[in-house]
């Protein structure tokens, strides 16, 4: 962790190091709401591709976004614009819009992925577009660290429904046969053709964060 963190941030860092042995959404929520400067500091470190960033720091950036006022995936106008530019193959605007999203949601898998691809396409430097690659891979690895997708109890926990496609891509899953939402577990249960990296017929994604947010914002 970089030395620029405040004393309060360093104290919370110790809390994470001692207490964070498993996924703890309540801790992320509490940190975002009560230690706002620490959360901002962790985002700064995340954005610098610090090699000493821990997996729980990545989790705080990714899951912590769900507890900010900006979190509202369904109504995010920049996400709608991003999808529009993707359909048009407008790579300069894809790059610009993806970076707008990353300014308030730095661990957005969609934005990181499309900033990476569009940045490479329009000729951004290796250093610049590889920074998106690094962040993208770190977020995917973190999600897979906290779940294996083999059951509702060990589902991959995601903050945006579209993130399931990035996880399945990382597992080499190419064919989806069906998808249902279990109202009891708030998990998407997706029937897939197994791959060498995921040799099961069903993959589970916990979207309770997203669904509960929709209810709370009605």
C-alpha positions as semicolon CSV with decimal commas, in nm:
position;residue;x (nm);y (nm);z (nm)
1;X;0,000;0,000;0,000
2;X;0,138;0,341;-0,089
3;X;0,254;0,574;0,186
4;X;0,029;0,857;0,067
5;X;-0,264;0,714;0,263
6;X;-0,385;0,907;0,565
7;X;-0,349;0,783;0,922
8;X;-0,719;0,696;0,926
9;X;-0,678;0,507;0,601
10;X;-0,383;0,315;0,738
11;X;-0,588;0,218;1,041
12;X;-0,864;0,082;0,820
13;X;-0,603;-0,096;0,609
14;X;-0,499;-0,284;0,922
15;X;-0,863;-0,370;0,983
16;X;-0,890;-0,519;0,636
17;X;-0,566;-0,710;0,674
18;X;-0,677;-0,865;1,004
19;X;-1,047;-0,918;0,941
20;X;-1,086;-0,972;0,568
21;X;-1,040;-1,347;0,523
22;X;-1,361;-1,391;0,323
23;X;-1,613;-1,185;0,129
24;X;-1,764;-0,918;0,356
25;X;-2,009;-0,688;0,178
26;X;-2,108;-0,516;0,504
27;X;-1,747;-0,414;0,560
28;X;-1,727;-0,263;0,211
29;X;-2,052;-0,073;0,268
30;X;-1,939;0,058;0,606
31;X;-1,601;0,165;0,467
32;X;-1,755;0,354;0,175
33;X;-2,006;0,535;0,397
34;X;-1,791;0,610;0,702
35;X;-1,435;0,624;0,565
36;X;-1,486;0,821;0,246
37;X;-1,129;0,951;0,230
38;X;-0,991;0,599;0,266
39;X;-1,218;0,480;-0,015
40;X;-1,094;0,766;-0,237
41;X;-0,733;0,679;-0,149
42;X;-0,781;0,315;-0,242
43;X;-0,933;0,420;-0,576
44;X;-0,626;0,638;-0,642
45;X;-0,397;0,343;-0,575
46;X;-0,614;0,116;-0,792
47;X;-0,588;0,367;-1,079
48;X;-0,207;0,374;-1,059
49;X;-0,181;-0,005;-1,113
50;X;0,007;-0,038;-0,785
51;X;0,156;-0,392;-0,779
52;X;0,107;-0,408;-0,401
53;X;-0,271;-0,362;-0,422
54;X;-0,437;-0,647;-0,234
55;X;-0,734;-0,846;-0,355
56;X;-0,957;-0,698;-0,083
57;X;-0,863;-0,349;-0,203
58;X;-0,978;-0,443;-0,553
59;X;-1,298;-0,581;-0,398
60;X;-1,354;-0,254;-0,211
61;X;-1,328;-0,054;-0,535
62;X;-1,556;-0,292;-0,728
63;X;-1,823;-0,364;-0,466
64;X;-1,789;-0,029;-0,294
65;X;-1,925;0,147;-0,602
66;X;-2,264;-0,013;-0,527
67;X;-2,286;0,202;-0,213
68;X;-2,218;0,534;-0,383
69;X;-2,487;0,775;-0,510
70;X;-2,370;0,712;-0,868
71;X;-2,465;0,344;-0,863
72;X;-2,765;0,298;-1,091
73;X;-2,674;0,061;-1,379
74;X;-3,017;0,056;-1,545
75;X;-3,038;0,435;-1,580
76;X;-2,672;0,518;-1,648
77;X;-2,681;0,738;-1,958
78;X;-2,312;0,685;-2,031
79;X;-2,363;0,309;-2,038
80;X;-2,644;0,358;-2,289
81;X;-2,415;0,578;-2,501
82;X;-2,136;0,322;-2,476
83;X;-2,364;0,050;-2,612
84;X;-2,472;0,284;-2,894
85;X;-2,113;0,355;-2,997
86;X;-2,023;-0,013;-2,976
87;X;-2,300;-0,095;-3,225
88;X;-2,165;0,180;-3,453
89;X;-1,800;0,066;-3,419
90;X;-1,722;0,426;-3,325
91;X;-1,397;0,350;-3,144
92;X;-1,293;0,709;-3,055
93;X;-1,631;0,765;-2,886
94;X;-1,622;0,420;-2,726
95;X;-1,288;0,515;-2,572
96;X;-1,409;0,858;-2,457
97;X;-1,734;0,725;-2,309
98;X;-1,567;0,429;-2,138
99;X;-1,334;0,672;-1,965
100;X;-1,626;0,885;-1,853
101;X;-1,771;0,577;-1,682
102;X;-1,436;0,493;-1,526
103;X;-1,419;0,842;-1,374
104;X;-1,695;0,744;-1,128
105;X;-1,689;0,364;-1,157
106;X;-1,318;0,276;-1,189
107;X;-1,370;-0,101;-1,170
108;X;-1,646;-0,124;-1,433
109;X;-1,568;-0,439;-1,630
110;X;-1,755;-0,319;-1,938
111;X;-1,578;0,018;-1,938
112;X;-1,234;-0,132;-1,872
113;X;-1,279;-0,392;-2,145
114;X;-1,396;-0,144;-2,407
115;X;-1,137;0,118;-2,310
116;X;-0,877;-0,155;-2,359
117;X;-1,005;-0,269;-2,700
118;X;-1,085;0,078;-2,836
119;X;-0,762;0,224;-2,698
120;X;-0,558;-0,037;-2,882
121;X;-0,765;0,013;-3,198
122;X;-0,720;0,391;-3,212
123;X;-0,347;0,370;-3,143
124;X;-0,307;0,455;-2,776
125;X;0,033;0,371;-2,631
126;X;0,103;0,022;-2,497
127;X;0,139;0,167;-2,149
128;X;-0,203;0,329;-2,165
129;X;-0,414;0,045;-2,299
130;X;-0,227;-0,220;-2,096
131;X;-0,328;-0,027;-1,784
132;X;-0,691;-0,111;-1,867
133;X;-0,594;-0,473;-1,930
134;X;-0,427;-0,495;-1,589
135;X;-0,724;-0,348;-1,403
136;X;-0,971;-0,564;-1,595
137;X;-0,781;-0,882;-1,516
138;X;-0,746;-0,785;-1,149
139;X;-1,122;-0,733;-1,111
140;X;-1,207;-1,060;-1,287
141;X;-0,953;-1,249;-1,073
142;X;-1,098;-1,093;-0,756
143;X;-1,455;-1,197;-0,841
144;X;-1,335;-1,552;-0,909
145;X;-1,143;-1,555;-0,581
146;X;-1,463;-1,498;-0,381
147;X;-1,675;-1,756;-0,566
148;X;-1,656;-2,049;-0,805
149;X;-1,999;-2,023;-0,966
150;X;-2,087;-2,385;-0,896
151;X;-2,380;-2,324;-0,661
152;X;-2,595;-2,046;-0,517
153;X;-2,381;-2,054;-0,202
154;X;-2,058;-2,006;-0,398
155;X;-2,199;-1,793;-0,681
156;X;-1,991;-1,527;-0,851
157;X;-2,101;-1,200;-0,687
158;X;-2,141;-0,918;-0,938
159;X;-2,264;-0,558;-0,914
160;X;-2,382;-0,536;-1,273
161;X;-2,577;-0,810;-1,458
162;X;-2,361;-0,763;-1,769
163;X;-2,050;-0,860;-1,571
164;X;-2,152;-1,223;-1,601
165;X;-2,042;-1,221;-1,964
166;X;-1,690;-1,113;-1,869
167;X;-1,661;-1,390;-1,611
168;X;-1,790;-1,652;-1,855
169;X;-1,547;-1,525;-2,117
170;X;-1,258;-1,568;-1,871
171;X;-1,372;-1,927;-1,816
172;X;-1,381;-2,005;-2,187
173;X;-1,760;-2,048;-2,191
174;X;-1,884;-1,987;-2,543
175;X;-2,233;-2,135;-2,553
176;X;-2,526;-2,039;-2,329
177;X;-2,834;-2,259;-2,350
178;X;-3,070;-2,093;-2,101
179;X;-3,083;-1,839;-1,820
180;X;-3,321;-1,806;-1,525
181;X;-3,339;-1,586;-1,217
182;X;-3,401;-1,769;-0,890
183;X;-3,621;-1,537;-0,678
184;X;-3,515;-1,708;-0,356
185;X;-3,136;-1,680;-0,391
186;X;-3,137;-1,380;-0,630
187;X;-2,898;-1,571;-0,852
188;X;-2,893;-1,605;-1,226
189;X;-2,864;-1,975;-1,306
190;X;-2,720;-2,015;-1,652
191;X;-2,705;-2,346;-1,837
192;X;-2,387;-2,358;-2,043
193;X;-2,180;-2,590;-2,253
194;X;-1,886;-2,684;-2,024
195;X;-1,536;-2,563;-2,106
196;X;-1,194;-2,690;-1,997
197;X;-1,191;-2,414;-1,730
198;X;-1,548;-2,472;-1,612
199;X;-1,662;-2,831;-1,642
200;X;-2,016;-2,787;-1,513
201;X;-2,354;-2,745;-1,681
202;X;-2,479;-2,463;-1,458
203;X;-2,306;-2,144;-1,353
204;X;-2,443;-1,919;-1,077
205;X;-2,421;-1,540;-1,053
206;X;-2,537;-1,359;-0,739
207;X;-2,704;-1,033;-0,848
208;X;-2,858;-0,950;-0,510
209;X;-2,661;-0,624;-0,483
210;X;-2,812;-0,502;-0,810
211;X;-3,166;-0,624;-0,739
212;X;-3,175;-0,488;-0,385
213;X;-3,053;-0,153;-0,514
214;X;-3,339;-0,141;-0,764
215;X;-3,587;-0,199;-0,483
216;X;-3,430;0,066;-0,259
217;X;-3,429;0,329;-0,535
218;X;-3,796;0,288;-0,629
